[in-house]
Amino acid sequence: MVERWWRDAVIYQVYPRSFADSDGDGMGDLPGITGRLPRLKELGVDAVWLSPFYPSPQKDGGYDVADYRGVDERFGDLGDADKLIGEAHDLGLKVIVDLVPNHTSSEHEWFRAALAAGPGSPERDRYIFREGRGPDGALPPNSWTSMFGGSAWQRVPDGQWYLHLFDVSQPDLDWGNRSVRDEFLDILRFWLDRGVDGFRVDVAHGLVKEEDLPEWDVPLAILGGLSLGGLAPVGPPPPMWDQEGVHEIYREWRRVLDEYEGGRILVAEAWVQPAERLARYVRPDEMHQAFNFMYLSAPWRPADLRAVINESLAANDEVGAPTTWVLSNHDVIRHATRLGYPVERTRLHGIGPDDPQPDVGLGLRRARAATLQMLALPGSAYLYQGEELGLPEHTTMPHEYRRDPARPRSGHTVVGRDGCRVPIPWEADAPSYGFGPSDRSWLPQPAVWAEYALDRQQGVPGSTWELYRAALASRRSHGLGSGTIAWQQAPDHALAFRNGDVLVLTNFGAAPVDLPAGATVLLASEPLDADGRVPTDVTVWALG
């Protein structure tokens, strides 16, 4: 019997450089993560997902991988990785690692060999090299743009151009090449043999490009919501996204994972819509989970959220897969900040000190309500490090500290993702708020971090950490992850459903909402009003 732990798991994302620093150099590391694993067990999560820790020049936060079988010396070594996996398993936690198959670093030995070998060589065929346009080949092969701004093509000294849908330091691999496919099968086995429980697959919808690389004039934009790279809800996908050939790759990967015991999984980071197309990635012989970015992107309005929940559940039920819910990650503005803006505001690509600032109190209030709603939905849920503390985005970080390549490549028109990647606080009165033993921190931590530190919240009734801990315990005891929902009647400005014996009600409007007669409150994101009614921007779990 295959273990199916992933169908209702709560998985906690760790961004290694910002989670815990064991040696005081200002950079988080694997020993630091290992030392904090008991706190994650205490919180009540089922698994940990680690963003990349591989050797990398760190041009894009480690998503530019130079060696897929190693550990960057900034984070430790393979022995530290083995210890982390072993101690996590001893605590009953699964471990998922990031895999970045769309592109390598330009410092990967394969790309260096490709540059040295020249046009037409087997080494160069592992990547997407093309001749330029124009009489002297001085124009890029086509009009494609990079996700980080500018052309998606870079010319090399011998005159050819290579494709990089992301930073110039991230050349795209050619997945039509059998040696590329075989290499990644071997990489999968390398980490599976070391005991990892699965892989989160970066840009899972981008590996295969339309064969002739046809023109595409819609600019790509870094995490531009569900219109990412012009990906519309209807019509054919753009030539670089969601091509049919990706499914053959994941079927081959799935066969490898199925050789191992313990329910090893594949998780797709796929910005794909509509939900029916996303569900194709989690058919029975492909991946196990796919991030639900439609839910993450949905406005804070009951009709929008109900529609996304219905569409997501229906599409995944059709293929027998669980729905995976998420509100924050390392690529988007933290939801405690995102929800502090007017609902109608368009999605932002980072917030800087010169931008309109959010309503911090409103953002946290809505974030707590949104989280309680999310954790009551059937399926699997992902948490991003620090959201259990109620951490907001660092919106006033001076621009000189920012590292995201999207900022310079966009001509400094995009603020970037650094604000959600600031090292998290553990102890209010310690150096670097307990991030490490020194006061060093690779991104500056705002003074307000002391208010959010874990030691200021543990054991404090009503704190965000205690709310998360109680919600995860109740989610497990009431079987919400493996349940089903039934919508209940509610005012137009509210959303209500039952999952098993638990009533979940969220009030989005100004007028308070009554609970059913005889209902007993199990959890509430904020206190009810004096008459026992649900106030604005509050979610309640109730029995009866």
C-alpha positions as CSV (number, residue, x, y, z in Angstrom):
1,M,0.0,0.0,0.0
2,V,1.5,3.3,-1.1
3,E,1.7,5.9,1.7
4,R,-0.5,8.9,0.7
5,W,0.6,11.4,3.3
6,W,0.7,14.2,0.8
7,R,-3.0,14.3,0.1
8,D,-3.8,16.3,3.2
9,A,-0.3,17.4,4.4
10,V,0.6,20.9,5.7
11,I,4.0,21.7,4.2
12,Y,6.2,24.5,5.5
13,Q,8.5,26.3,3.1
14,V,12.0,27.2,4.3
15,Y,14.0,29.7,2.4
16,P,17.4,28.5,3.7
17,R,19.3,31.8,3.6
18,S,16.7,33.5,5.7
19,F,15.5,30.9,8.2
20,A,18.3,30.3,10.7
21,D,22.0,31.1,10.8
22,S,24.2,28.7,12.9
23,D,27.6,30.4,12.5
24,G,26.9,34.1,12.6
25,D,27.9,35.0,9.1
26,G,24.5,36.5,8.3
27,M,23.4,33.8,6.0
28,G,21.0,31.0,7.0
29,D,22.3,27.5,6.6
30,L,21.4,23.8,6.9
31,P,22.7,23.3,10.5
32,G,20.6,26.3,11.4
33,I,17.5,24.7,9.9
34,T,18.2,21.4,11.6
35,G,18.4,23.2,15.0
36,R,15.0,24.8,14.5
37,L,13.2,21.6,13.3
38,P,11.7,21.0,16.7
39,R,9.9,24.3,16.5
40,L,8.3,23.3,13.3
41,K,7.2,20.0,14.8
42,E,5.7,21.9,17.7
43,L,3.9,24.2,15.3
44,G,2.2,21.1,13.8
45,V,3.3,20.9,10.2
46,D,3.8,17.5,8.4
47,A,6.7,18.3,6.1
48,V,9.4,20.9,5.2
49,W,10.1,22.1,1.7
50,L,13.6,23.6,1.2
51,S,14.3,26.2,-1.4
52,P,17.6,25.6,-3.3
53,F,20.7,25.0,-1.2
54,Y,22.9,23.7,-4.1
55,P,26.2,25.3,-5.2
56,S,25.3,28.5,-7.0
57,P,26.7,31.9,-7.8
58,Q,23.5,33.2,-6.2
59,K,22.5,35.5,-9.1
60,D,18.9,34.5,-8.5
61,G,18.7,33.4,-4.9
62,G,20.0,29.9,-5.6
63,Y,17.6,29.2,-8.5
64,D,20.7,29.4,-10.7
65,V,22.2,26.0,-9.9
66,A,25.8,25.1,-10.7
67,D,25.8,21.6,-9.3
68,Y,22.6,19.6,-8.6
69,R,24.3,17.0,-6.4
70,G,26.0,19.2,-3.9
71,V,25.4,21.8,-1.2
72,D,26.7,25.4,-1.5
73,E,29.4,26.0,1.1
74,R,27.4,29.0,2.4
75,F,24.8,26.5,3.6
76,G,27.0,23.6,4.7
77,D,27.8,20.3,3.0
78,L,26.3,17.0,2.0
79,G,26.8,15.7,5.6
80,D,24.7,18.6,6.9
81,A,22.0,17.8,4.3
82,D,22.0,14.1,5.4
83,K,21.8,15.2,9.1
84,L,18.9,17.5,8.4
85,I,17.0,14.8,6.5
86,G,17.6,12.2,9.2
87,E,16.6,14.5,12.1
88,A,13.5,15.6,10.3
89,H,12.5,12.0,9.8
90,D,13.2,11.3,13.5
91,L,10.7,14.1,14.3
92,G,8.1,12.6,11.9
93,L,8.6,15.4,9.3
94,K,9.0,14.7,5.6
95,V,11.5,16.7,3.5
96,I,10.9,18.1,0.0
97,V,13.8,19.7,-1.9
98,D,13.6,22.2,-4.8
99,L,14.6,21.0,-8.2
100,V,15.3,23.6,-11.0
101,P,15.1,21.8,-14.3
102,N,14.2,24.6,-16.7
103,H,17.7,26.2,-16.6
104,T,21.1,25.8,-15.0
105,S,23.5,28.5,-13.9
106,S,25.8,29.8,-16.5
107,E,28.6,28.5,-14.2
108,H,27.4,24.9,-14.5
109,E,30.0,22.7,-16.0
110,W,27.7,21.8,-18.9
111,F,27.3,25.4,-19.9
112,R,31.0,26.1,-19.6
113,A,31.6,23.1,-21.9
114,A,28.9,24.4,-24.3
115,L,30.7,27.7,-24.7
116,A,34.1,26.1,-25.1
117,A,32.9,23.5,-27.6
118,G,31.2,25.8,-30.1
119,P,28.3,25.7,-32.5
120,G,26.9,22.3,-33.5
121,S,28.6,20.4,-30.7
122,P,26.9,17.8,-28.5
123,E,27.7,20.1,-25.5
124,R,26.0,23.0,-27.0
125,D,22.9,20.9,-27.9
126,R,22.1,20.5,-24.3
127,Y,21.0,24.2,-24.3
128,I,18.9,26.3,-26.7
129,F,21.4,28.0,-28.9
130,R,20.4,29.6,-32.2
131,E,21.8,31.8,-34.9
132,G,20.8,35.4,-34.8
133,R,18.7,37.3,-37.3
134,G,19.8,39.8,-39.8
135,P,22.7,39.7,-42.3
136,D,25.4,39.5,-39.6
137,G,23.3,37.6,-37.0
138,A,23.3,40.6,-34.7
139,L,19.6,40.5,-33.9
140,P,18.2,38.0,-31.4
141,P,16.6,34.8,-32.9
142,N,13.1,35.9,-32.0
143,S,11.2,38.5,-30.0
144,W,10.9,36.6,-26.7
145,T,11.6,38.6,-23.6
146,S,13.0,37.5,-20.2
147,M,10.8,37.2,-17.1
148,F,13.1,39.7,-15.5
149,G,12.9,42.2,-18.3
150,G,14.8,42.7,-21.6
151,S,15.5,40.2,-24.3
152,A,15.4,36.5,-23.5
153,W,18.5,36.0,-25.7
154,Q,22.2,36.6,-25.0
155,R,24.9,36.6,-27.7
156,V,28.2,34.7,-27.1
157,P,31.6,35.6,-28.6
158,D,31.3,33.1,-31.6
159,G,28.1,34.9,-32.7
160,Q,25.4,32.4,-31.5
161,W,22.7,33.3,-29.1
162,Y,21.3,31.3,-26.1
163,L,17.8,31.4,-24.6
164,H,17.3,32.5,-21.0
165,L,13.7,33.0,-20.0
166,F,15.0,34.3,-16.6
167,D,18.3,36.0,-15.8
168,V,21.2,36.0,-18.3
169,S,23.0,33.8,-15.9
170,Q,20.3,31.1,-16.2
171,P,20.5,29.5,-19.7
172,D,17.5,27.3,-20.6
173,L,18.1,23.6,-21.1
174,D,16.9,21.8,-24.2
175,W,14.6,19.1,-23.0
176,G,14.4,17.6,-26.4
177,N,17.9,16.3,-25.7
178,R,18.0,12.8,-24.3
179,S,21.2,13.5,-22.3
180,V,19.4,16.3,-20.4
181,R,16.6,13.9,-19.5
182,D,18.9,11.2,-18.4
183,E,20.9,13.6,-16.3
184,F,17.8,14.6,-14.3
185,L,16.7,11.1,-13.8
186,D,20.1,10.5,-12.2
187,I,19.7,13.6,-10.1
188,L,16.3,12.4,-8.9
189,R,17.8,9.1,-7.8
190,F,20.8,10.9,-6.1
191,W,18.5,12.7,-3.7
192,L,15.9,9.9,-3.4
193,D,18.7,7.6,-2.3
194,R,19.7,10.2,0.4
195,G,16.1,10.0,1.7
196,V,14.3,13.0,0.5
197,D,10.5,12.6,0.3
198,G,9.9,14.6,-2.8
199,F,10.7,17.5,-5.1
200,R,9.1,20.9,-5.7
201,V,9.7,21.5,-9.4
202,D,10.5,25.0,-10.4
203,V,8.9,26.4,-13.5
204,A,7.3,23.0,-14.1
205,H,5.3,24.4,-17.0
206,G,8.3,25.8,-18.9
207,L,10.6,22.9,-19.8
208,V,9.4,22.3,-23.3
209,K,9.2,25.1,-25.9
210,E,7.3,25.0,-29.1
211,E,9.6,23.4,-31.7
212,D,10.3,26.3,-34.0
213,L,10.4,29.0,-31.3
214,P,7.7,31.1,-33.1
215,E,7.4,34.8,-32.4
216,W,5.6,35.9,-29.2
217,D,5.3,39.6,-28.7
218,V,3.5,39.6,-25.3
219,P,6.0,40.7,-22.8
220,L,6.8,38.3,-20.0
221,A,6.5,39.7,-16.5
222,I,7.9,38.4,-13.2
223,L,5.1,36.6,-11.5
224,G,2.5,38.6,-13.3
225,G,-0.4,36.7,-11.7
226,L,-2.5,34.5,-13.9
227,S,-1.6,36.4,-17.0
228,L,2.0,35.3,-16.5
229,G,3.8,35.7,-19.8
230,G,0.5,36.2,-21.6
231,L,-0.9,32.9,-20.4
232,A,-4.6,33.6,-20.9
233,P,-7.5,31.5,-19.5
234,V,-8.6,30.6,-23.1
235,G,-6.8,29.8,-26.3
236,P,-3.5,28.1,-26.9
237,P,-0.6,28.7,-24.4
238,P,2.4,30.8,-25.3
239,P,5.2,28.9,-27.1
240,M,7.4,28.8,-24.0
241,W,4.8,27.7,-21.4
242,D,2.6,24.6,-20.8
243,Q,3.5,22.7,-23.9
244,E,2.3,19.1,-24.3
245,G,5.7,17.6,-24.1
246,V,6.2,18.4,-20.4
247,H,3.7,15.7,-19.4
248,E,5.9,13.0,-21.0
249,I,8.8,14.2,-18.8
250,Y,6.8,14.0,-15.6
251,R,5.5,10.5,-16.4
252,E,9.1,9.4,-16.7
253,W,9.9,11.0,-13.4
254,R,6.9,9.5,-11.7
255,R,8.0,6.0,-12.7
256,V,11.4,6.7,-11.0
257,L,9.7,7.9,-7.8
258,D,7.4,5.0,-7.7
259,E,10.4,2.7,-7.4
260,Y,10.9,4.1,-3.9
261,E,8.9,3.3,-0.8
262,G,7.4,5.9,1.5
263,G,5.2,7.9,-0.9
264,R,7.8,10.2,-2.6
265,I,6.1,13.1,-4.4
266,L,6.4,15.7,-7.2
267,V,5.0,19.2,-6.7
268,A,4.5,21.5,-9.7
269,E,5.2,25.2,-9.6
270,A,3.1,25.7,-12.7
271,W,1.5,29.1,-13.4
272,V,-1.2,27.6,-15.6
273,Q,-4.8,28.3,-16.1
274,P,-7.7,27.4,-16.3
275,A,-7.8,24.9,-13.5
276,E,-8.5,22.1,-15.9
277,R,-5.1,22.6,-17.6
278,L,-3.4,22.7,-14.2
279,A,-5.1,19.5,-13.2
280,R,-3.4,17.8,-16.1
281,Y,-0.1,18.0,-14.2
282,V,-1.6,15.9,-11.4
283,R,-3.1,13.1,-13.4
284,P,-2.5,9.6,-11.8
285,D,0.7,8.9,-13.6
286,E,2.2,12.4,-13.4
287,M,2.8,14.7,-10.4
288,H,1.1,14.5,-7.0
289,Q,0.5,18.2,-6.3
290,A,0.4,21.5,-8.1
291,F,0.4,24.9,-6.4
292,N,-2.9,26.7,-6.7
293,F,-1.9,30.2,-7.7
294,M,-5.5,31.0,-8.7
295,Y,-6.4,30.8,-5.0
296,L,-3.3,32.8,-4.0
297,S,-4.2,35.5,-6.5
298,A,-7.9,35.7,-5.8
299,P,-9.2,39.1,-4.5
300,W,-10.5,39.3,-0.9
301,R,-14.1,39.0,-2.0
302,P,-16.5,36.1,-1.2
303,A,-17.7,35.6,-4.8
304,D,-14.2,35.4,-6.2
305,L,-12.9,33.0,-3.6
306,R,-16.0,30.7,-3.8
307,A,-15.5,30.5,-7.6
308,V,-11.8,29.7,-7.3
309,I,-12.5,27.0,-4.6
310,N,-15.2,25.4,-6.7
311,E,-13.2,25.4,-9.9
312,S,-10.1,24.1,-8.2
313,L,-11.9,21.2,-6.4
314,A,-13.9,20.2,-9.5
315,A,-10.8,20.1,-11.8
316,N,-8.7,18.1,-9.3
317,D,-11.5,15.7,-8.4
318,E,-11.8,14.9,-12.1
319,V,-8.3,13.5,-12.1
320,G,-8.4,12.1,-8.5
321,A,-5.9,14.5,-7.1
322,P,-6.0,16.7,-4.0
323,T,-6.1,20.4,-4.3
324,T,-3.1,22.3,-2.9
325,W,-3.7,25.7,-1.2
326,V,-1.2,28.5,-0.7
327,L,-1.3,32.1,0.3
328,S,2.4,33.2,0.4
329,N,5.8,32.1,-0.8
330,H,9.3,33.4,-1.6
331,D,8.1,34.9,-5.0
332,V,5.1,37.0,-3.9
333,I,4.3,39.8,-1.4
334,R,3.4,38.2,1.9
335,H,-0.3,38.0,2.3
336,A,-0.2,39.9,5.6
337,T,0.9,42.9,3.5
338,R,-0.9,42.1,0.3
339,L,-4.3,42.1,2.1
340,G,-3.6,45.5,3.7
341,Y,-4.4,47.3,0.5
342,P,-7.8,48.1,-1.0
343,V,-9.3,44.9,-2.6
344,E,-9.5,46.5,-6.1
345,R,-5.7,47.3,-6.2
346,T,-3.9,45.5,-8.9
347,R,-1.2,43.0,-8.0
348,L,2.2,44.4,-7.1
349,H,5.7,43.2,-8.0
350,G,7.3,44.3,-4.7
351,I,6.8,47.3,-2.5
352,G,9.5,49.9,-1.8
353,P,9.8,52.8,0.6
354,D,8.5,55.3,-2.0
355,D,5.3,53.3,-2.8
356,P,2.0,53.7,-1.0
357,Q,2.2,51.7,2.2
358,P,-0.3,49.1,3.4
359,D,-2.6,49.2,6.4
360,V,-0.5,46.8,8.6
361,G,-3.3,46.1,11.1
362,L,-5.9,45.5,8.3
363,G,-3.4,43.2,6.5
364,L,-2.7,41.1,9.5
365,R,-6.4,40.9,10.4
366,R,-7.3,39.7,6.9
367,A,-4.3,37.4,6.7
368,R,-5.3,35.6,9.9
369,A,-8.9,35.2,8.5
370,A,-7.6,34.0,5.1
371,T,-5.3,31.4,6.8
372,L,-8.1,30.0,8.8
373,Q,-10.2,29.7,5.7
374,M,-7.4,28.0,3.8
375,L,-6.6,25.5,6.5
376,A,-10.2,24.4,6.6
377,L,-10.2,23.4,2.9
378,P,-9.8,19.8,1.9
379,G,-6.4,18.9,0.4
380,S,-2.9,20.0,1.2
381,A,-1.8,23.4,2.4
382,Y,1.6,25.2,2.1
383,L,2.9,27.8,4.7
384,Y,5.8,30.2,4.0
385,Q,8.3,30.7,6.8
386,G,7.3,33.5,9.0
387,E,3.6,33.7,8.1
388,E,2.9,31.8,11.3
389,L,4.4,34.9,13.1
390,G,2.2,37.3,11.1
391,L,5.2,38.7,9.4
392,P,4.6,41.5,6.9
393,E,6.6,42.4,3.9
394,H,9.6,44.6,4.6
395,T,8.2,47.4,2.5
396,T,10.6,50.2,3.5
397,M,13.9,48.4,2.7
398,P,16.3,50.8,1.1
399,H,16.8,49.9,-2.5
400,E,20.6,49.6,-2.2
401,Y,20.2,46.4,-0.2
402,R,18.0,44.7,-2.7
403,R,19.4,41.6,-4.5
404,D,16.6,40.4,-6.8
405,P,17.8,40.4,-10.5
406,A,14.4,41.5,-11.6
407,R,15.1,45.0,-10.3
408,P,18.2,45.9,-12.5
409,R,16.9,44.0,-15.5
410,S,13.6,45.9,-15.4
411,G,15.4,49.2,-15.4
412,H,14.5,49.5,-11.7
413,T,10.8,49.7,-12.6
414,V,10.2,46.5,-10.6
415,V,10.9,46.6,-6.9
416,G,11.5,42.8,-6.7
417,R,10.9,40.0,-4.2
418,D,13.5,40.8,-1.5
419,G,10.8,42.1,0.9
420,C,9.4,38.7,1.5
421,R,12.9,37.1,1.9
422,V,14.2,39.0,5.0
423,P,15.6,36.7,7.7
424,I,12.8,35.9,10.2
425,P,12.8,36.7,13.9
426,W,13.0,34.1,16.7
427,E,14.0,36.1,19.8
428,A,13.0,39.7,20.4
429,D,16.0,40.8,22.4
430,A,18.7,38.7,20.7
431,P,21.2,39.9,18.0
432,S,19.5,39.6,14.6
433,Y,16.4,38.8,16.5
434,G,17.7,35.3,17.0
435,F,18.2,34.6,13.4
436,G,21.9,33.9,14.2
437,P,24.4,34.3,17.0
438,S,25.7,37.7,15.6
439,D,23.9,40.8,14.5
440,R,24.6,40.1,10.9
441,S,21.8,39.6,8.4
442,W,22.2,39.3,4.6
443,L,19.1,41.5,4.2
444,P,18.3,44.2,6.8
445,Q,15.7,43.3,9.3
446,P,13.3,46.2,10.3
447,A,13.2,47.2,14.0
448,V,9.5,46.1,14.1
449,W,10.7,42.5,13.8
450,A,10.9,42.3,17.6
451,E,7.2,42.5,17.9
452,Y,6.8,39.4,15.7
453,A,9.5,37.3,17.3
454,L,8.6,33.7,18.2
455,D,9.4,34.1,21.9
456,R,7.0,37.0,22.1
457,Q,4.2,34.8,20.8
458,Q,4.5,31.3,22.2
459,G,2.1,30.8,25.0
460,V,0.4,34.1,24.4
461,P,-3.4,33.7,23.8
462,G,-4.5,35.3,20.6
463,S,-1.0,35.5,19.0
464,T,-0.7,34.6,15.4
465,W,1.7,31.7,16.2
466,E,-0.8,30.2,18.7
467,L,-3.6,30.7,16.2
468,Y,-1.6,28.7,13.6
469,R,-0.7,26.0,16.1
470,A,-4.3,25.6,17.3
471,A,-5.6,25.6,13.7
472,L,-3.2,22.9,12.6
473,A,-4.1,20.7,15.6
474,S,-7.8,21.1,15.0
475,R,-7.4,20.6,11.2
476,R,-5.8,17.2,12.0
477,S,-8.2,16.2,14.8
478,H,-11.3,17.0,12.6
479,G,-9.9,15.5,9.4
480,L,-10.4,18.7,7.4
481,G,-7.6,17.9,5.0
482,S,-9.3,14.7,3.9
483,G,-12.9,16.0,4.1
484,T,-15.3,17.5,1.6
485,I,-17.0,20.9,1.7
486,A,-20.7,21.8,1.5
487,W,-21.6,25.4,0.9
488,Q,-24.0,27.0,3.4
489,Q,-26.3,29.9,3.2
490,A,-24.7,33.2,4.2
491,P,-25.1,36.9,3.5
492,D,-23.6,38.2,0.2
493,H,-20.7,39.7,2.1
494,A,-19.8,36.4,3.8
495,L,-18.7,32.9,2.8
496,A,-19.7,29.7,4.7
497,F,-19.1,26.0,4.2
498,R,-19.1,22.9,6.2
499,N,-16.2,20.4,6.2
500,G,-17.3,17.4,8.2
501,D,-18.5,18.6,11.6
502,V,-16.9,22.0,11.3
503,L,-18.7,25.1,10.0
504,V,-16.3,27.7,8.5
505,L,-17.6,31.2,8.1
506,T,-15.7,34.3,6.8
507,N,-17.1,37.8,7.0
508,F,-15.8,40.1,4.3
509,G,-18.2,43.0,4.9
510,A,-18.8,45.7,7.4
511,A,-22.0,44.3,9.0
512,P,-21.5,41.5,11.5
513,V,-22.8,38.0,10.7
514,D,-24.7,35.7,13.1
515,L,-23.5,32.1,13.7
516,P,-26.2,29.4,13.6
517,A,-28.1,29.0,16.9
518,G,-26.4,26.7,19.2
519,A,-23.0,26.8,17.4
520,T,-19.9,26.5,19.6
521,V,-16.8,28.4,18.5
522,L,-13.8,26.2,18.0
523,L,-11.5,28.8,16.6
524,A,-11.7,32.4,15.5
525,S,-9.2,34.6,13.8
526,E,-10.2,37.5,16.0
527,P,-12.6,37.8,19.0
528,L,-16.4,37.9,18.2
529,D,-18.3,41.0,19.0
530,A,-20.2,41.6,22.3
531,D,-23.3,39.9,20.8
532,G,-21.4,36.8,19.7
533,R,-21.5,37.7,16.0
534,V,-18.6,37.5,13.5
535,P,-17.1,40.9,12.8
536,T,-15.6,42.1,9.5
537,D,-12.5,40.3,8.2
538,V,-12.8,37.4,10.6
539,T,-13.0,33.6,10.0
540,V,-14.6,31.3,12.6
541,W,-14.6,27.5,12.9
542,A,-17.6,26.3,14.8
543,L,-19.3,23.1,15.8
544,G,-23.0,22.5,15.8
